[in-house]
Amino acid sequence: MKSILAGIGYAAAILIFYMYRNEIVSWLQNGEAPLALIFLIAVGFILFPVIPFKIIIGMLGYFYGSLLGALISWLAASVGSVIIYLLVQIFFQKQGRAYLAKFNKLERLTQTIEHHPFWTIVFARMIPVLPQALVNVYSALLSIRLLTYAVASAVGKIPAMLVYAYIGEHLFSGVYKLLMAIGIYALFLLVTYLIYRRWVHNKRRKA
């Protein structure tokens, strides 16, 4: 019953946030709200992802500059992901873990992640095509300590926050800076992928 009520409440909050998303974005665009309120709004977009958060990062980069925009986004994403982690653990972990256990391949993946949680979460945060909401929820269903999850998430989010905020700041500054940012991020992803492959290879050899 507790999990059902929590699910209904969350769905209602998403609906309200979705209905007023244009007004909230318009307020962000005015750039007149206090930074503390901007931070809370950014956390709201993590909790209720009615707009891709990459867009929010870009907007904050455009209005506040790359560093401050990335910092606000990073803090909001870090806090928001911890809140989601705790909510899922409290209300849905038992049911979710039982559901995962029905799939043998998924259960083996789960055990692998639980043995190497920190770097798995770090790399998951760095992959732009991987839905970050999925990382939040899936991590909460596993036996991963909150501190490990929070620190790994915070570390893994840093590169993407900097790049998207930079892109937002220089979106209308010319093609060169935009392409340079994309190129740097692509290089970073390649290096991350190579490191991850090496890490997985070493783990398999030791197993």
C-alpha positions as a LaTeX table, in Angstrom:
\begin{tabular}{lrrr}
\hline
Residue & $x$ (\AA) & $y$ (\AA) & $z$ (\AA) \\
\hline
Met1 & 0.00 & 0.00 & 0.00 \\
Lys2 & 2.84 & 2.35 & 0.91 \\
Ser3 & 4.53 & 1.87 & $-2.48$ \\
Ile4 & 1.22 & 2.36 & $-4.34$ \\
Leu5 & 0.56 & 5.67 & $-2.58$ \\
Ala6 & 4.13 & 6.78 & $-3.26$ \\
Gly7 & 3.75 & 5.91 & $-6.94$ \\
Ile8 & 0.47 & 7.82 & $-7.20$ \\
Gly9 & 1.98 & 10.85 & $-5.48$ \\
Tyr10 & 5.01 & 10.81 & $-7.77$ \\
Ala11 & 2.82 & 10.51 & $-10.87$ \\
Ala12 & 0.70 & 13.44 & $-9.70$ \\
Ala13 & 3.81 & 15.56 & $-9.11$ \\
Ile14 & 5.12 & 14.74 & $-12.59$ \\
Leu15 & 1.77 & 15.75 & $-14.09$ \\
Ile16 & 1.79 & 19.09 & $-12.26$ \\
Phe17 & 5.40 & 19.75 & $-13.23$ \\
Tyr18 & 4.59 & 18.86 & $-16.84$ \\
Met19 & 1.58 & 21.19 & $-16.94$ \\
Tyr20 & 3.68 & 24.16 & $-15.78$ \\
Arg21 & 6.92 & 23.25 & $-17.53$ \\
Asn22 & 6.70 & 26.16 & $-20.02$ \\
Glu23 & 6.17 & 28.70 & $-17.25$ \\
Ile24 & 9.12 & 27.28 & $-15.30$ \\
Val25 & 11.40 & 27.34 & $-18.35$ \\
Ser26 & 10.28 & 30.90 & $-19.12$ \\
Trp27 & 11.19 & 31.91 & $-15.58$ \\
Leu28 & 14.62 & 30.34 & $-16.02$ \\
Gln29 & 15.08 & 32.26 & $-19.27$ \\
Asn30 & 14.44 & 35.59 & $-17.53$ \\
Gly31 & 17.45 & 34.93 & $-15.35$ \\
Glu32 & 16.00 & 37.05 & $-12.52$ \\
Ala33 & 15.31 & 34.35 & $-9.93$ \\
Pro34 & 17.73 & 33.86 & $-6.99$ \\
Leu35 & 20.35 & 31.17 & $-7.54$ \\
Ala36 & 18.93 & 29.13 & $-4.65$ \\
Leu37 & 15.57 & 29.01 & $-6.40$ \\
Ile38 & 17.21 & 28.17 & $-9.74$ \\
Phe39 & 18.95 & 25.30 & $-7.96$ \\
Leu40 & 15.65 & 23.99 & $-6.56$ \\
Ile41 & 14.02 & 24.22 & $-9.99$ \\
Ala42 & 16.93 & 22.28 & $-11.50$ \\
Val43 & 16.49 & 19.60 & $-8.82$ \\
Gly44 & 12.83 & 19.50 & $-9.77$ \\
Phe45 & 13.72 & 18.68 & $-13.38$ \\
Ile46 & 15.83 & 15.77 & $-12.08$ \\
Leu47 & 13.00 & 14.44 & $-9.93$ \\
Phe48 & 10.37 & 15.02 & $-12.61$ \\
Pro49 & 12.11 & 14.62 & $-16.01$ \\
Val50 & 9.47 & 16.26 & $-18.19$ \\
Ile51 & 12.27 & 17.97 & $-20.15$ \\
Pro52 & 15.65 & 16.35 & $-20.93$ \\
Phe53 & 18.07 & 17.63 & $-18.30$ \\
Lys54 & 20.71 & 18.21 & $-20.98$ \\
Ile55 & 18.53 & 21.12 & $-22.18$ \\
Ile56 & 18.40 & 22.54 & $-18.66$ \\
Ile57 & 22.20 & 22.31 & $-18.37$ \\
Gly58 & 22.59 & 24.13 & $-21.68$ \\
Met59 & 20.17 & 26.86 & $-20.57$ \\
Leu60 & 22.01 & 27.36 & $-17.30$ \\
Gly61 & 25.30 & 27.50 & $-19.20$ \\
Tyr62 & 23.84 & 30.10 & $-21.55$ \\
Phe63 & 22.52 & 32.36 & $-18.77$ \\
Tyr64 & 25.18 & 31.90 & $-16.10$ \\
Gly65 & 28.29 & 30.85 & $-18.02$ \\
Ser66 & 29.94 & 27.46 & $-18.35$ \\
Leu67 & 31.41 & 27.11 & $-14.86$ \\
Leu68 & 28.51 & 28.46 & $-12.78$ \\
Gly69 & 25.95 & 26.78 & $-15.02$ \\
Ala70 & 27.78 & 23.46 & $-14.76$ \\
Leu71 & 28.14 & 23.86 & $-10.97$ \\
Ile72 & 24.42 & 24.50 & $-10.47$ \\
Ser73 & 23.55 & 21.59 & $-12.76$ \\
Trp74 & 26.04 & 19.27 & $-11.07$ \\
Leu75 & 24.81 & 20.08 & $-7.56$ \\
Ala76 & 21.17 & 19.73 & $-8.63$ \\
Ala77 & 21.79 & 16.43 & $-10.42$ \\
Ser78 & 23.80 & 15.06 & $-7.51$ \\
Val79 & 21.16 & 15.98 & $-4.93$ \\
Gly80 & 18.27 & 14.90 & $-7.16$ \\
Ser81 & 19.80 & 11.51 & $-7.91$ \\
Val82 & 20.32 & 10.83 & $-4.18$ \\
Ile83 & 16.69 & 11.75 & $-3.46$ \\
Ile84 & 15.47 & 9.36 & $-6.17$ \\
Tyr85 & 17.82 & 6.65 & $-4.87$ \\
Leu86 & 16.41 & 6.97 & $-1.35$ \\
Leu87 & 12.78 & 7.07 & $-2.49$ \\
Val88 & 13.18 & 3.96 & $-4.63$ \\
Gln89 & 15.06 & 2.12 & $-1.86$ \\
Ile90 & 12.43 & 2.96 & 0.75 \\
Phe91 & 9.30 & 2.28 & $-1.29$ \\
Phe92 & 10.19 & $-0.06$ & $-4.16$ \\
Gln93 & 13.45 & $-1.94$ & $-3.53$ \\
Lys94 & 11.90 & $-5.21$ & $-2.35$ \\
Gln95 & 9.46 & $-5.46$ & $-5.26$ \\
Gly96 & 12.02 & $-4.27$ & $-7.80$ \\
Arg97 & 14.69 & $-6.71$ & $-6.67$ \\
Ala98 & 12.20 & $-9.58$ & $-6.82$ \\
Tyr99 & 11.32 & $-8.56$ & $-10.37$ \\
Leu100 & 14.98 & $-8.44$ & $-11.42$ \\
Ala101 & 15.56 & $-11.91$ & $-9.99$ \\
Lys102 & 13.14 & $-13.35$ & $-12.57$ \\
Phe103 & 15.66 & $-12.68$ & $-15.34$ \\
Asn104 & 18.80 & $-14.81$ & $-15.09$ \\
Lys105 & 20.98 & $-12.66$ & $-17.37$ \\
Leu106 & 19.88 & $-9.49$ & $-15.59$ \\
Glu107 & 20.57 & $-11.09$ & $-12.21$ \\
Arg108 & 24.13 & $-11.92$ & $-13.29$ \\
Leu109 & 24.58 & $-8.30$ & $-14.38$ \\
Thr110 & 23.22 & $-7.19$ & $-11.04$ \\
Gln111 & 25.75 & $-9.32$ & $-9.16$ \\
Thr112 & 28.60 & $-7.97$ & $-11.29$ \\
Ile113 & 27.58 & $-4.38$ & $-10.56$ \\
Glu114 & 27.26 & $-5.08$ & $-6.84$ \\
His115 & 30.82 & $-6.42$ & $-6.79$ \\
His116 & 32.21 & $-3.33$ & $-8.57$ \\
Pro117 & 29.67 & $-0.58$ & $-7.84$ \\
Phe118 & 31.83 & 2.54 & $-7.80$ \\
Trp119 & 33.44 & 2.40 & $-11.23$ \\
Thr120 & 30.36 & 0.87 & $-12.83$ \\
Ile121 & 28.27 & 3.86 & $-11.74$ \\
Val122 & 31.01 & 6.33 & $-12.74$ \\
Phe123 & 31.17 & 4.91 & $-16.26$ \\
Ala124 & 27.36 & 4.70 & $-16.49$ \\
Arg125 & 27.12 & 8.40 & $-15.68$ \\
Met126 & 29.59 & 9.23 & $-18.44$ \\
Ile127 & 27.63 & 7.50 & $-21.21$ \\
Pro128 & 25.35 & 10.14 & $-22.79$ \\
Val129 & 22.97 & 7.67 & $-24.48$ \\
Leu130 & 22.25 & 5.83 & $-21.22$ \\
Pro131 & 19.12 & 7.25 & $-19.50$ \\
Gln132 & 20.31 & 8.66 & $-16.19$ \\
Ala133 & 16.92 & 8.06 & $-14.57$ \\
Leu134 & 17.47 & 4.36 & $-15.26$ \\
Val135 & 20.85 & 4.52 & $-13.52$ \\
Asn136 & 19.20 & 6.16 & $-10.50$ \\
Val137 & 16.46 & 3.57 & $-10.20$ \\
Tyr138 & 18.55 & 0.50 & $-11.02$ \\
Ser139 & 21.25 & 1.44 & $-8.52$ \\
Ala140 & 18.64 & 1.87 & $-5.78$ \\
Leu141 & 17.38 & $-1.68$ & $-6.34$ \\
Leu142 & 20.84 & $-3.14$ & $-5.74$ \\
Ser143 & 22.90 & $-3.65$ & $-2.59$ \\
Ile144 & 24.99 & $-0.52$ & $-3.04$ \\
Arg145 & 25.83 & 1.79 & $-0.16$ \\
Leu146 & 24.41 & 5.29 & $-0.39$ \\
Leu147 & 27.84 & 6.92 & 0.04 \\
Thr148 & 29.36 & 4.82 & $-2.76$ \\
Tyr149 & 26.45 & 5.64 & $-5.05$ \\
Ala150 & 26.46 & 9.37 & $-4.22$ \\
Val151 & 30.21 & 9.85 & $-4.70$ \\
Ala152 & 30.38 & 7.74 & $-7.88$ \\
Ser153 & 27.40 & 9.59 & $-9.35$ \\
Ala154 & 28.88 & 12.98 & $-8.51$ \\
Val155 & 32.24 & 12.08 & $-10.06$ \\
Gly156 & 30.71 & 10.58 & $-13.18$ \\
Lys157 & 28.48 & 13.60 & $-13.81$ \\
Ile158 & 31.27 & 16.20 & $-13.92$ \\
Pro159 & 32.41 & 15.87 & $-17.58$ \\
Ala160 & 28.90 & 15.95 & $-19.07$ \\
Met161 & 27.90 & 18.96 & $-16.97$ \\
Leu162 & 30.93 & 20.94 & $-18.12$ \\
Val163 & 30.46 & 20.05 & $-21.79$ \\
Tyr164 & 26.71 & 20.72 & $-21.98$ \\
Ala165 & 27.07 & 23.99 & $-20.06$ \\
Tyr166 & 29.90 & 25.02 & $-22.41$ \\
Ile167 & 27.76 & 24.17 & $-25.43$ \\
Gly168 & 24.90 & 26.20 & $-23.95$ \\
Glu169 & 27.13 & 29.21 & $-23.32$ \\
His170 & 28.60 & 29.18 & $-26.83$ \\
Leu171 & 25.56 & 27.94 & $-28.73$ \\
Phe172 & 25.31 & 31.20 & $-30.64$ \\
Ser173 & 29.00 & 32.09 & $-30.54$ \\
Gly174 & 29.93 & 30.38 & $-33.78$ \\
Val175 & 30.29 & 26.91 & $-35.17$ \\
Tyr176 & 33.98 & 26.58 & $-34.24$ \\
Lys177 & 33.50 & 26.64 & $-30.46$ \\
Leu178 & 30.49 & 24.35 & $-30.69$ \\
Leu179 & 32.38 & 21.79 & $-32.80$ \\
Met180 & 35.38 & 22.07 & $-30.48$ \\
Ala181 & 33.21 & 21.25 & $-27.45$ \\
Ile182 & 31.63 & 18.29 & $-29.22$ \\
Gly183 & 35.05 & 17.08 & $-30.36$ \\
Ile184 & 36.47 & 17.27 & $-26.83$ \\
Tyr185 & 33.52 & 15.36 & $-25.46$ \\
Ala186 & 33.77 & 12.73 & $-28.20$ \\
Leu187 & 37.46 & 12.28 & $-27.38$ \\
Phe188 & 36.63 & 12.02 & $-23.70$ \\
Leu189 & 34.00 & 9.34 & $-24.41$ \\
Leu190 & 36.48 & 7.38 & $-26.50$ \\
Val191 & 39.07 & 7.47 & $-23.71$ \\
Thr192 & 36.39 & 6.51 & $-21.17$ \\
Tyr193 & 35.31 & 3.57 & $-23.32$ \\
Leu194 & 38.88 & 2.33 & $-23.72$ \\
Ile195 & 39.52 & 2.61 & $-19.98$ \\
Tyr196 & 36.26 & 0.80 & $-19.25$ \\
Arg197 & 37.12 & $-2.03$ & $-21.64$ \\
Arg198 & 40.51 & $-2.37$ & $-20.03$ \\
Trp199 & 38.95 & $-2.38$ & $-16.58$ \\
Val200 & 36.42 & $-5.07$ & $-17.53$ \\
His201 & 39.17 & $-7.14$ & $-19.14$ \\
Asn202 & 41.30 & $-7.01$ & $-15.98$ \\
Lys203 & 38.33 & $-7.96$ & $-13.81$ \\
Arg204 & 37.58 & $-10.97$ & $-16.00$ \\
Arg205 & 41.20 & $-12.11$ & $-15.83$ \\
Lys206 & 41.15 & $-11.93$ & $-12.04$ \\
Ala207 & 37.80 & $-13.73$ & $-11.79$ \\
\hline
\end{tabular}
